[in-house]
Amino acid sequence: MNWGGGWPHYQLALDWWAGQREINQARERYLKIVFKAAEPPRPNEYYYYTYYGNYVPLETLENALKISTTENEKTHLHFLIAMTMRYVGGDWDTRQRVPEEFEAALKAGKQSDWYDDALFHYAQWMETTGPIRQLDNGEWQQEPDYVKALELYRRLTKELAKGETRYYDQALAQIKQITEPTISVAVSNIFLPESELQFGLRHATSNASISRCTRST
């Protein structure tokens, strides 16, 4: 919860172990420090990586991925890389890698300790931000992919029972929000009586907004 104060100490320890000649011991200690830095000592039920603004630099995570040896380590690191990229944003190339890293984090399936985390946060990213696509005019655009998000939420609820993941109820709620039609109406500011006002009407399933003008009563 004090990432700015804590990270420099982690960094010094990582640099020291990176320079040691006893490869196996150095690898074990390096990875242990990375994983320890990525999780607070007393995470609550709402915590997820980057929740407190804490994130391990991408270069460090990618170094850790190069020296990892087990499937669970690799899955964990792909998840941390995806979450870090999602949090920091960065250039187009970096953001384009987000779905690739999440997909890599899912390869191990349910045997991975991070499978449900990867499914849920990948689905959230698809629902709110989405992949980068090149338009017909050559420009690049990033927009939500509700079809992919829905697929991931449903995958989570089908492959994992309610007691197996903390995300079960949240995933069901997001499935309902994506698939069930809703209408919302809003105004941008306050209007005087009898004045002409503009309001926005949004139909959630089509993600389309329509503006109409009317007179207040």
Secondary structure in CASP SS format (residue, H / E / C, confidence):
PFRMAT SS
TARGET T0000
AUTHOR 0000-0000-0000
METHOD secondary structure of the structure
MODEL  1
M C 1.00
N C 1.00
W H 1.00
G H 1.00
G H 1.00
G H 1.00
W H 1.00
P H 1.00
H H 1.00
Y H 1.00
Q H 1.00
L H 1.00
A H 1.00
L H 1.00
D H 1.00
W H 1.00
W H 1.00
A H 1.00
G C 1.00
Q C 1.00
R C 1.00
E C 1.00
I H 1.00
N H 1.00
Q H 1.00
A H 1.00
R H 1.00
E H 1.00
R H 1.00
Y H 1.00
L H 1.00
K H 1.00
I H 1.00
V H 1.00
F H 1.00
K H 1.00
A H 1.00
A C 1.00
E C 1.00
P C 1.00
P C 1.00
R C 1.00
P C 1.00
N C 1.00
E C 1.00
Y C 1.00
Y C 1.00
Y C 1.00
Y C 1.00
T C 1.00
Y C 1.00
Y C 1.00
G C 1.00
N C 1.00
Y C 1.00
V C 1.00
P C 1.00
L H 1.00
E H 1.00
T H 1.00
L H 1.00
E H 1.00
N H 1.00
A H 1.00
L H 1.00
K H 1.00
I H 1.00
S C 1.00
T C 1.00
T C 1.00
E H 1.00
N H 1.00
E H 1.00
K H 1.00
T H 1.00
H H 1.00
L H 1.00
H H 1.00
F H 1.00
L H 1.00
I H 1.00
A H 1.00
M H 1.00
T H 1.00
M H 1.00
R H 1.00
Y H 1.00
V H 1.00
G C 1.00
G C 1.00
D C 1.00
W H 1.00
D H 1.00
T H 1.00
R H 1.00
Q H 1.00
R C 1.00
V H 1.00
P H 1.00
E H 1.00
E H 1.00
F H 1.00
E H 1.00
A H 1.00
A H 1.00
L H 1.00
K C 1.00
A C 1.00
G H 1.00
K H 1.00
Q H 1.00
S C 1.00
D C 1.00
W C 1.00
Y H 1.00
D H 1.00
D H 1.00
A H 1.00
L H 1.00
F H 1.00
H H 1.00
Y H 1.00
A H 1.00
Q H 1.00
W H 1.00
M H 1.00
E H 1.00
T H 1.00
T C 1.00
G C 1.00
P C 1.00
I E 1.00
R E 1.00
Q E 1.00
L C 1.00
D C 1.00
N C 1.00
G C 1.00
E C 1.00
W E 1.00
Q E 1.00
Q E 1.00
E C 1.00
P C 1.00
D C 1.00
Y H 1.00
V H 1.00
K H 1.00
A H 1.00
L H 1.00
E H 1.00
L H 1.00
Y H 1.00
R H 1.00
R H 1.00
L H 1.00
T H 1.00
K H 1.00
E H 1.00
L C 1.00
A C 1.00
K H 1.00
G H 1.00
E H 1.00
T C 1.00
R C 1.00
Y C 1.00
Y H 1.00
D H 1.00
Q H 1.00
A H 1.00
L H 1.00
A H 1.00
Q H 1.00
I H 1.00
K H 1.00
Q H 1.00
I H 1.00
T H 1.00
E C 1.00
P C 1.00
T C 1.00
I E 1.00
S E 1.00
V E 1.00
A E 1.00
V E 1.00
S C 1.00
N C 1.00
I C 1.00
F C 1.00
L C 1.00
P C 1.00
E C 1.00
S C 1.00
E E 1.00
L E 1.00
Q E 1.00
F E 1.00
G E 1.00
L E 1.00
R E 1.00
H E 1.00
A C 1.00
T C 1.00
S C 1.00
N C 1.00
A E 1.00
S E 1.00
I E 1.00
S E 1.00
R E 1.00
C E 1.00
T E 1.00
R E 1.00
S C 1.00
T C 1.00
END
